[in-house]
């Protein structure tokens, strides 16, 4: 079944990228462009990725502040914008 009709990306392709280490919709987008055009597939990609199944997730979650930032500094995260496209979240 197609997840991203803009680029013809299937569920199986998203799962293969996830198995190869893509843990976030942004990483999936980097791997195959899914989620970078109309953004309609971002929530479906998020659902396919699930939560906590990424072997590298503990590395991302273990870092509480950006490199060189003082303790307690906010960490930049990425999220889907209201229109569904990937964007930087404050």
N, C-alpha and C positions, 0 to 999 in steps of 0.2 A: 504494500500500500504506500502511496506517495505521502510524504510529510511536507515537502517543499515543492509545490508545483512550479514555482518560478525557475528553479534550477533542476527539477526532475530528481530530487533526492528521496530515496525510499526509507522506510523504517529500518530495513536491514542495513542500509548504508550508515545510518546514524548509529545503530548498535555496533557496527564494525569499528567506526571511529571511536566510540565510547570504549570498546574493548582494547583499542590501541592507546587509550590514555586521555581522550578528550572528555573532560568531566563537567564542562559547563556549556551552555548554549554559545557563548563566545568562542570557545575552543572548537566546537562543532562548526561554527561559521568560518573559522580560520581554515579548517580542514576541507570544507566542501561548499562554502558560501551560503548554506541554508540559513535563513533568518536575516539575510542582509539586504533583501530587496523590499518586498511589501511587509515583511514581519509577521504575516499571518500564521506562520508555523512555529514561532518561538515557544509558545505555551505547550504545543505538542512535543517539541524537542525537550523541554523541561520535564514533561511527564515521562518521556522515554528514558531520560537520564536518571530519574528518581532521586533519592536522597541517601547519602552515606555509602553508596556502592563503589565509589571511586577510590582506587588504591592510593592515589596521590592527594586525596582530599585532606588527610591529616596534616600534610605539609602546608597546605593553604590555610587551614583552620588554626594550625599551631602558631602562625605568625600573627601576632596581635597588633603590631604597629608597622608602618612602612620602614624599610631599612634607613637608618640614620635619623628617624623621627624620634622626638621625645616620648617617653612612656605616656600612654593615655591619649596620644594623638589619634584622630580618626583615621580609619582605613578606607581607601576608595574601593568601592565595589561596583559591579556591573549588574544591571537589571534591565528588564524590558520596559521601554517607555510606554506611555499610555496608548500610543498607536501600534504597539507591539514590536517595534524595531529595537534592536540592542543599542543601549546608550550607557554613558557613564552616569552612575547615581552618586549624588552627593552624600 
